[in-house]
Amino acid sequence: MRSSSVAIVTGASQGIGRATALRLAHDFSAVVLAARNKDELQKTAAGVNAAGAESMVCALDLREPQLAENLVNKVLDRFSRIDALLNIAGAVPQIDLFKMTDAQWEDGLALKLHGARRLTICAWDALKASKGSVVLISGSAALDPKPAFAAVAAINAAIIVLAKAFAEQGIKDGVQVNSVIPGAVMTARRRSFFEKWAPAHNLSIEDAMEKFPEEVGIARFGKPEEIADLMAFMVSPAAKWMTGASVRMDGGEIKGI
Ligand SMILES: NC(=O)c1ccc[n+]([C@@H]2O[C@H](COP(=O)([O-])OP(=O)(O)OC[C@H]3O[C@@H](n4cnc5c(N)ncnc54)[C@H](OP(=O)(O)O)[C@@H]3O)[C@@H](O)[C@H]2O)c1
């Protein structure tokens, strides 16, 4: 474990964010856990503490513009530093392009794009001071957009672009910024995807989950822990020269080069 090192993980109440917080507890002396559900964050915090790191629970809605600055101030008041920021929270509606309302687009953008953008900017000076690392989470829909989930694809594509733009500034400021592009990882969000995918393919949810990997050309779903291990590497000293990268981990789903 690195002495006096602080990581912020958003979306830490479940899924990939929780797995990442638990994994980072082995590398960082403190892990800050952000999402809305305080009870679930406290469960993650217990796991972080059991792994030997300090935890700090911050229950907040990252769509609220002023809360990013509050979060960073609270972290700096308690720990005086930020070494890594992992922007994982995301809940872009998975709705057909021709049915999705402006309000649903705005909601998806408000959390996944603007939440991550704002928090990264608010934490930037602290990350500059620590020569820290940022990871933003995209998704393989960005590389294979379909009308059934166009907002997911478009916002994930925007995340890759945003990470690249931050990375360019980071070269001057000593802040490393990358994005990760996961494929189908089995979480609550992925299960909710099958509520739409299954009826569209005339399948029960169970049958759809069994058929899906073959349909998209993968051997199996990914596990949150596998994405967590990748992100832990991306913010580790071993990956320090990696910046401006968008790293795919999708079981081979994206067939293009
Ligand atoms: N699972 C996949 O197959 C997959 C594939 C590609 C990319 N991704 C991306 O990976 C990220 C995590 O996905 P997941 O599958 O782990 O999803 P998940 O299980 O649904 O977790 C989403 C996380 O975001 C948090 N969140 C939602 N709304 C929030 C808000 N307004 N403010 C603060 N936090 C909020 C949730 O916590 P609360 O509800 O407690 O707020 C939760 O911790 C997402 O950005 C997703 O797009 C997932």
The ligand as a Tripos MOL2 file, in Angstrom:
@<TRIPOS>MOLECULE
LIG
   48    52     1     0     0
SMALL
NO_CHARGES

@<TRIPOS>ATOM
      1 N1        -22.0570   -2.9460  -16.7140 N.am      1 LIG1
      2 C1        -21.6690   -2.8030  -17.9650 C.2       1 LIG1
      3 O1        -21.8300   -3.7180  -18.8020 O.2       1 LIG1
      4 C2        -20.9840   -1.5400  -18.4070 C.ar      1 LIG1
      5 C3        -20.4080   -1.5270  -19.6960 C.ar      1 LIG1
      6 C4        -19.7690   -0.3700  -20.1220 C.ar      1 LIG1
      7 C5        -19.7020    0.7410  -19.2990 C.ar      1 LIG1
      8 N2        -20.2870    0.7010  -18.0530 N.ar      1 LIG1
      9 C6        -20.2160    1.9050  -17.2480 C.3       1 LIG1
     10 O2        -19.6640    1.5950  -15.9950 O.3       1 LIG1
     11 C7        -20.1960    2.4770  -14.9960 C.3       1 LIG1
     12 C8        -20.7060    1.6470  -13.8330 C.3       1 LIG1
     13 O3        -21.6610    0.7650  -14.3480 O.3       1 LIG1
     14 P1        -22.2870   -0.4310  -13.5060 P.3       1 LIG1
     15 O4        -22.6740   -1.4530  -14.4940 O.co2     1 LIG1
     16 O5        -21.4160   -0.7470  -12.3430 O.co2     1 LIG1
     17 O6        -23.6410    0.2930  -13.0540 O.3       1 LIG1
     18 P2        -24.4950    0.2430  -11.6960 P.3       1 LIG1
     19 O7        -24.2980   -1.0590  -11.0120 O.co2     1 LIG1
     20 O8        -25.8650    0.6810  -12.0820 O.co2     1 LIG1
     21 O9        -23.7900    1.3840  -10.8330 O.3       1 LIG1
     22 C9        -23.9300    2.7410  -11.1730 C.3       1 LIG1
     23 C10       -23.3450    3.5730  -10.0620 C.3       1 LIG1
     24 O10       -23.5800    4.9660  -10.3610 O.3       1 LIG1
     25 C11       -24.1500    5.5880   -9.2020 C.3       1 LIG1
     26 N3        -25.0300    6.6940   -9.5330 N.ar      1 LIG1
     27 C12       -26.1590    6.6300  -10.2980 C.ar      1 LIG1
     28 N4        -26.7540    7.8460  -10.3380 N.ar      1 LIG1
     29 C13       -25.9760    8.6720   -9.5750 C.ar      1 LIG1
     30 C14       -26.0540   10.0440   -9.2370 C.ar      1 LIG1
     31 N5        -27.0450   10.8140   -9.7300 N.pl3     1 LIG1
     32 N6        -25.1010   10.5830   -8.4420 N.ar      1 LIG1
     33 C15       -24.1040    9.8050   -7.9570 C.ar      1 LIG1
     34 N7        -23.9440    8.5000   -8.2680 N.ar      1 LIG1
     35 C16       -24.8840    7.9470   -9.0600 C.ar      1 LIG1
     36 C17       -24.9470    4.4580   -8.5440 C.3       1 LIG1
     37 O11       -25.1450    4.6980   -7.1710 O.3       1 LIG1
     38 P3        -26.4590    5.3040   -6.4830 P.3       1 LIG1
     39 O12       -27.6360    4.7000   -7.1520 O.co2     1 LIG1
     40 O13       -26.2500    4.9160   -5.0520 O.co2     1 LIG1
     41 O14       -26.3630    6.7830   -6.6850 O.co2     1 LIG1
     42 C18       -23.9880    3.2870   -8.7210 C.3       1 LIG1
     43 O15       -23.0240    3.2760   -7.6990 O.3       1 LIG1
     44 C19       -21.2850    3.3080  -15.6790 C.3       1 LIG1
     45 O16       -20.7680    4.5750  -16.0000 O.3       1 LIG1
     46 C20       -21.5870    2.5110  -16.9390 C.3       1 LIG1
     47 O17       -22.0210    3.3150  -17.9950 O.3       1 LIG1
     48 C21       -20.9250   -0.4120  -17.5980 C.ar      1 LIG1
@<TRIPOS>BOND
     1     1     2 1
     2     2     3 2
     3     2     4 1
     4     4     5 ar
     5     4    48 ar
     6     5     6 ar
     7     6     7 ar
     8     7     8 ar
     9     8     9 1
    10     8    48 ar
    11     9    10 1
    12     9    46 1
    13    10    11 1
    14    11    12 1
    15    11    44 1
    16    12    13 1
    17    13    14 1
    18    14    15 2
    19    14    16 1
    20    14    17 1
    21    17    18 1
    22    18    19 2
    23    18    20 1
    24    18    21 1
    25    21    22 1
    26    22    23 1
    27    23    24 1
    28    23    42 1
    29    24    25 1
    30    25    26 1
    31    25    36 1
    32    26    27 ar
    33    26    35 ar
    34    27    28 ar
    35    28    29 ar
    36    29    30 ar
    37    29    35 ar
    38    30    31 1
    39    30    32 ar
    40    32    33 ar
    41    33    34 ar
    42    34    35 ar
    43    36    37 1
    44    36    42 1
    45    37    38 1
    46    38    39 2
    47    38    40 1
    48    38    41 1
    49    42    43 1
    50    44    45 1
    51    44    46 1
    52    46    47 1
@<TRIPOS>SUBSTRUCTURE
     1 LIG1         1 GROUP 0 **** ****
